């Protein structure tokens, strides 16, 4: 059986975790990101590519030509 708790105040979370632990109940927290996962993956891939030398350097003066 699954139970979903909504609108739990942060100050009550440690108490709920301790209660669940004492009752041998598994807790799974899901944190929702305000960002689209595909967008985040694209940005992280770009950062990784830059670190691996797969980037192009353009002088600021040449940017608007």
C-alpha positions as CSV (number, residue, x, y, z in Angstrom):
1,X,0.0,0.0,0.0
2,X,1.2,3.5,-0.8
3,X,0.3,6.6,1.2
4,X,1.1,10.1,-0.2
5,X,1.4,13.0,2.3
6,X,0.9,16.5,0.9
7,X,1.6,19.9,2.3
8,X,3.8,18.5,5.1
9,X,5.5,21.3,7.0
10,X,9.3,21.0,7.1
11,X,9.3,21.1,10.9
12,X,7.2,18.0,11.0
13,X,9.2,16.0,8.5
14,X,11.8,14.7,11.0
15,X,9.1,13.5,13.3
16,X,7.3,11.6,10.5
17,X,10.6,10.1,9.4
18,X,11.3,8.8,12.9
19,X,7.8,7.4,13.2
20,X,8.1,5.6,9.9
21,X,11.5,4.3,11.0
22,X,10.2,3.0,14.3
23,X,7.3,1.2,12.4
24,X,9.7,-0.2,9.8
25,X,8.0,1.7,7.0
26,X,10.0,2.6,3.9
27,X,10.0,6.3,3.0
28,X,10.7,7.5,-0.5
29,X,11.0,11.3,-1.1
30,X,10.3,12.7,-4.5
31,X,11.6,16.2,-5.1
32,X,10.1,17.9,-8.2
33,X,12.3,20.1,-10.2
34,X,10.9,23.3,-11.7
35,X,13.0,22.6,-14.8
36,X,12.2,20.3,-17.7
37,X,14.4,17.2,-17.5
38,X,15.3,17.3,-21.2
39,X,16.4,20.9,-21.0
40,X,18.6,20.1,-17.9
41,X,20.1,17.1,-19.8
42,X,20.9,19.3,-22.8
43,X,22.7,22.0,-20.6
44,X,24.7,19.3,-18.7
45,X,25.7,17.7,-22.0
46,X,26.9,21.1,-23.3
47,X,28.9,21.7,-20.1
48,X,30.5,18.2,-20.5
49,X,31.3,18.9,-24.2
50,X,33.0,22.2,-23.3
51,X,35.1,20.5,-20.6
52,X,36.2,17.9,-23.2
53,X,37.3,20.5,-25.7
54,X,34.3,20.2,-28.1
55,X,33.6,24.0,-28.2
56,X,34.2,26.8,-30.5
57,X,35.7,30.1,-29.3
58,X,34.3,33.2,-31.0
59,X,35.8,36.7,-30.3
60,X,33.3,39.1,-28.9
61,X,34.0,41.5,-31.8
62,X,33.1,38.8,-34.4
63,X,30.0,37.8,-32.6
64,X,27.7,40.3,-34.4
65,X,29.3,40.0,-37.9
